[in-house]
Amino acid sequence: MSLPESSSAKKTGFNTRAVHAGQAFEPRTGAVVPPVHFSSTYAQDGIGGLRAGYEYGRGTNPTRDALQEQLAALEGGTAAFSFSSGLAAEDSMIRALTRPGDHIVLGNDAYGGTYRLISRVLGEWGIGNTPVDMSDLDAVAKAVAAGGSASGGGKTRLVWVETPSNPMMKITDIEALAAVAHDAGALLVVDNTFASPYLQNPLALGADVVVHSTTKYIGGHSDVVGGAIVVNDPELAEKIGFVQFAVGAVSGPMDAFLTTRGLKTLGVRMDRHSDNAQAVAEWLLERPEVEAVLYPGLPSHPGHELARKQMKKFGGMISVQFKGGEAAARKVAESTSVFTLAESLGGIESLMNYPSEMTHASVKGTELAVPVNLIRLSCGIEDVEDLIADLDAALSGLDGGS
Ligand SMILES: *Cc1c(COP(=O)(O)O)cnc(C)c1O
């Protein structure tokens, strides 16, 4: 049995949708897992006589369609679009929704690659931007109202937020921010990569566009790069669908298949990632070498109550700042064995990252720069005692402990 996207799928639970949406068995053979469709083109019965609507692989592909249906069902959207990377998804979506002269207000701790795309690539094509602290709604309202006027630019079209943010783990009130954006006639874009659709559904909270780097939790196994856009407004869907087709930064069939396979287990993985991170964060908080633990699951986190309200759990990402400064952070980053020092996040294996020289090197020296005593942990699904023992060994080598 299969659950069609539009009717019964929406009424079932998250994990049921994750497993079944877009995954109807193959009718000819009964194969429970639909085959991966590699064909770039489709036979026509006479000119224009398409058998099932499929014509050419840049426009549509059954394996990509299946992933898009699954993504829409899990984010509570009416349409999803899959791309070759998170940044390709962002680029196509921004091109669909803005014009030269328009302005974007984004978080002052936005993902470095997003800021680089908006400021250095799209900026050259006349898109202005203002980075602000998204947790300060008055500052956001002011920046949105001013738009690009200071530099001769135009109206703010997009307000762009990550919550939790990367790597500062700030929490922003999505519902309140949607009201600020809508009051000014702008759209709210939420990069939901850190939370994943299992923990947070921005469209239900009033956001207009959800962005994912599916490379992270959605793919979940560090073996595929991809991105997605999800919306629930038919007009936005039409604009984004047109650019997806016209620009062609789409995911290939194998990438779409791997992403779908990962997404089926998102719920069980996110429960484990979140439980492991909660235990690791509580353990870190007790360590004398640690200056601050940035994790929304800690009652001491300034966004804790808000995160409880808009998220199901607190996710697998933790940032830690050390009393021993840059030297201590670098030493820890280079002395673990279960946590692997690597870019990226959201896979089943635990990763550690030194943002100021790795993921966020592109914003060094700008107002988005990350503190040099900070490391970011992506807690995997390994046994939590092993994660803690690994960190214990790494921290024990530091000065500044008791
Ligand atoms: C990784 C990431 C992106 C970019 O996605 P790619 O798949 O690397 O292109 C965007 N936003 C966030 C929050 C990310 O972590």
The ligand as an SDF file (V2000), in Angstrom:
LIG
                    3D

 15 15  0  0  0  0  0  0  0  0999 V2000
   25.8170   23.2220    4.9800 C   0  0  0  0  0  0  0  0  0  0  0  0
   24.8280   24.2960    5.1520 C   0  0  0  0  0  0  0  0  0  0  0  0
   24.3530   25.0400    4.0520 C   0  0  0  0  0  0  0  0  0  0  0  0
   24.8870   24.8430    2.6570 C   0  0  0  0  0  0  0  0  0  0  0  0
   24.5600   23.6000    2.1170 O   0  0  0  0  0  0  0  0  0  0  0  0
   25.5120   22.7640    1.1030 P   0  0  0  0  0  0  0  0  0  0  0  0
   24.7650   21.4870    0.9370 O   0  0  0  0  0  0  0  0  0  0  0  0
   26.8490   22.6230    1.7240 O   0  0  0  0  0  0  0  0  0  0  0  0
   25.5690   23.5730   -0.1500 O   0  0  0  0  0  0  0  0  0  0  0  0
   23.3920   25.9980    4.3020 C   0  0  0  0  0  0  0  0  0  0  0  0
   22.9340   26.2380    5.5500 N   0  0  0  0  0  0  0  0  0  0  0  0
   23.3730   25.5550    6.6250 C   0  0  0  0  0  0  0  0  0  0  0  0
   22.8310   25.8750    7.9770 C   0  0  0  0  0  0  0  0  0  0  0  0
   24.3350   24.5700    6.4650 C   0  0  0  0  0  0  0  0  0  0  0  0
   24.7830   23.9050    7.5390 O   0  0  0  0  0  0  0  0  0  0  0  0
  1  2  1  0
  2  3  1  0
  2 14  2  0
  3  4  1  0
  3 10  2  0
  4  5  1  0
  5  6  1  0
  6  7  2  0
  6  8  1  0
  6  9  1  0
 10 11  1  0
 11 12  2  0
 12 13  1  0
 12 14  1  0
 14 15  1  0
M  END
$$$$
